[in-house]
Amino acid sequence: MAHPSFTMSAGNGSAAACPIRPRQWQSQLIQLLRARLVQAAAGGQDVLIHAGPGAGKTLGALLSFERLQAEGRLDHLLVFCHRTTIASQWQAAAVRLGMQLQLWSPDDELAPPQAGEARQGLVLSYQAAARYRQRLEAAWSDPWSADGPGAIGGGRWLAIADEVHHLGIDPEEPEAAAWGQAFSRLTAGAALRLGLTGTPFRADNLAFCAARRIQERQGDQTVEHIRPDLSVEPRALIAAGDVRPLEFRFQDGWVEHGRPIEAKPLQHGDTETSPLSAEARESWRARNLRRAIRLGDSSSIALRLLLRARDRLERVRREHPEAGGLVIARDIAHAGQLSALLREQGDRVHLVHSQDPQAAERLAAFQAGEADWLVSIDMCAEGFDAPRLRVVAYLTTVVTRSRFVQAITRAVRMEASRASLEAIPRHPSYVFAPADPLLISYARSWSLSEPYLLRSRSTPAAAAGAGQTAGGQLPLEAIRQEAGEMLHLRGPELPGFLKRPA
């Protein structure tokens, strides 16, 4: 087998015939990387980019490398990503620019470029890098460091970490962060390390690779946080017409909880009710949500939410006939119940989960328009692109900000075929969710980029604010006795709650 190396091919694809003009933020990225290469300041090799779905992170990174390679500032490229399916998207994007990215596998032998050998970039998964780290280090270290720091096969190279927030760094448990360790070790000699993410934060408040830490004084304390070097906020993309705005529909209601009395059957008065949107007690908030997403619960919150989401999709399809919907379920049994209800209404439904050997085929079939709804548990977050998605029903107990934002932003992408049919801002997509206070707080700020506060080593993980709303905002007031009302929140600026008919 021919030895793969790190240099891109000399533009033998379609780039010359069909040049791609960088967007404004992509041009800023090129300037930023050029400045970092020239300045070579301490810590300057790490560059973090926050850009929402549809911004063009993949193409922007490749365009930057192409430009800097043409200027003689970079020679080689190595891309890390969290899934092999994402690697194929990088390869396809590279072809558009006349580049070649070869997917590395354990069967490949690594060696420095040989005379006359076709040179290209490499892409590999975080899992492969962690699993074969020692082998990769042994193969790369000697020949690649022969010409000094930052040299691989005689040149300077760029390391890209896609969805870099997966590369957590835990100083207290270093072995638990295998992906982050592998990336750090393998890219220590890179001229630049470029981290790309649509959600520049983690639920555990740990730091991650390719992101510089900034210390600031807040009162009498010193806090450490991560701030992206370049941030492309969703609201800017919405204003430019690159992506769709989101409008939120939060289904509120009163949740009943039984009070068991010495194992006797529940009698009248043996129940307690709790307002879904205004429950401040964390344990009650969590169990409210567990009850609210159940189709058979007495509050009927999930049932009403799903039927209203279905009605909204029917309305959207009057002007966008190919539109589809996504339901995020809690587990396989729950997903089956949701799928059955939609099928009873006459909808075509594809159910996908990680244990399904045909999940990839069903995802592709939905993307091609072969189903009205896609019901998923853990398969439709980062890397899943289906521009026909216009409605998302979030019916899971996972309430981390990253998972919520990843799920809802599946519905912001624009189809190229519809760009000329819609005015700017584009027609919105819709998110339906139970009126959980945490989810409401995330919806308020999903289109903004905020500094990511790191967890202090002296602060227990449980004190990282798991039960607090983002930005210190208080939950909404209860909707009094109107238990079936929906709370509306619309974009792109997300000014507040608007009470309109559902």
C-alpha positions, 0 to 999 in steps of 0.5 A, a space after each residue: 500500500 502506498 504511504 499516505 502523507 500530509 500534503 494536499 494535492 495541487 488542486 486537480 479538482 473542480 476548484 479552478 473551474 468553480 472557485 468558491 468565494 469566502 463569506 465575510 467571516 471566512 475571510 476573517 478566519 483566513 486573516 486571523 490564522 495568517 496573523 497567528 502564524 506571523 506573530 507566533 505568540 505564546 499559546 497562539 497556536 490554538 485558535 477556537 472558532 464558534 459558528 452555528 450550523 449552516 455557517 460553513 465551518 468545514 468549507 471555511 477551514 479548508 479555504 483557509 488552509 488553501 489560501 495559506 498553503 498558496 502563500 507558502 505559510 502551511 504545507 500539510 493538513 490533518 483533520 480530526 473528527 468525532 465520527 467517520 461519517 463526518 470524515 466523509 463530509 470533510 472529504 466531499 468538501 475538500 473535493 469541491 476545492 480540488 483537494 484530497 483528504 484521505 481517511 486514515 485507518 489502522 491498516 495504513 502505514 505512515 511515512 514522510 512523503 517520498 519523491 514523486 509520491 502524490 501528496 494529500 491531507 489526512 482525516 481520522 476520528 478521535 476514537 482512532 487517534 486515541 486507540 492507536 495513539 502510541 502507534 501513531 506517535 511512533 510512526 510520526 515522531 522521528 521523521 516528522 520532527 527532523 526539521 524542527 518544531 512544527 515540521 511534518 515531512 519537511 513542512 508546517 502543518 495545520 491540525 483541525 479539531 471538528 466539534 472540538 468540545 468533545 476533546 475534554 481535558 480533566 486535570 484530576 482524571 487525565 486518563 478519562 479524557 482519552 480523546 483530548 490526550 491523544 489530540 494534544 500529544 499528536 498535534 504538539 508539533 502543529 504550526 496551528 491547531 484550529 478548533 471548530 464548534 457549534 456549541 463552545 461549552 460542555 455540560 461538565 464545565 471542563 476545558 477542551 483542546 485547541 482553546 485558550 483559557 482566559 483568566 479574569 477578576 470577578 470581585 474578589 475571585 479569579 475565574 477562568 473561561 474560554 472565549 472563542 477567537 472568532 464567533 459567528 453567532 446564529 443571529 448574524 447568520 439569520 440576518 444574512 439569510 444563511 440559516 432559518 430563525 427558530 420559533 419556540 412553542 413550549 407546552 406548559 401544564 400542571 403535573 400530578 404526583 401521587 403521594 403513596 400512603 403505606 402502600 395503599 391505593 391512591 385516594 382522592 386528595 393523595 396527589 400533589 400538582 406542580 406547575 411545569 414552567 415555574 417549578 423552582 425545586 430541582 428534584 421536582 423540576 426533573 421529575 416533572 419533565 419525566 412525567 411530562 414527556 410520557 404520552 400516557 401521563 394524566 397531564 397530556 402534555 406530551 400528547 398535546 405537544 406532539 399533535 400540535 407539532 404535527 399540525 404545525 408541520 402540515 401548515 409548513 408543508 403548504 409552502 414547503 411541500 418537502 418539509 419534515 419533522 424530527 422527534 427526539 425521544 428518551 429511549 427506544 420504548 418511548 420512541 416506539 410509542 411516539 412513532 406509533 402515535 404518528 403512524 396512527 395519524 397517517 404519517 410516514 415515520 422512520 425510527 432510528 437509534 444507535 442499536 439499529 443496524 439499518 440506522 444509517 440507511 433510514 437516516 439517508 432515506 429521511 434526508 431524501 424525503 422518504 418519510 414525514 417524521 424522523 424519531 430518534 434517540 441519539 442519532 440526530 445531533 452534530 453532523 446530521 444535516 437534513 435541510 428539509 427539517 422544519 419542526 423539532 419536537 424535543 421529548 427527552 429528559 436530557 436537559 444539558 444546553 449542548 444537547 438541546 442546542 445541537 438538537 434544535 439547530 438541526 432545523 436551521 439549515 437552508 436548502 439551496 433550492 429554496 434560497 431564491 424562493 424565500 425572503 430574508 429573514 427566511 421562513 422560520 423553523 419550529 421547536 416544540 418542547 415541554 415548558 421546562 425552566 432549563 429548556 426555556 432558558 436555553 431557548 432565550 440564549 441559543 443564538 448568542 455566544 457567551 464566555 464558557 466558564 470553566 469549573 474550578 478545581 476546588 468546586 465540586 462538579 455538582 456545584 457547577 449549576 446543574 439546577 440553575 437556569 442559564 445566565 442567572 435568569 429566573 424561570 417564568 411565572 406559572 400560567 395560573 389555571 390555563 394548563 393547556 396554554 403554550 408559551 411562545 418564543 420566537 427569533 432571531 433576536 428572541 425578545 421575549 414571550 409572545 402570547 398568540 394562538 397556537 
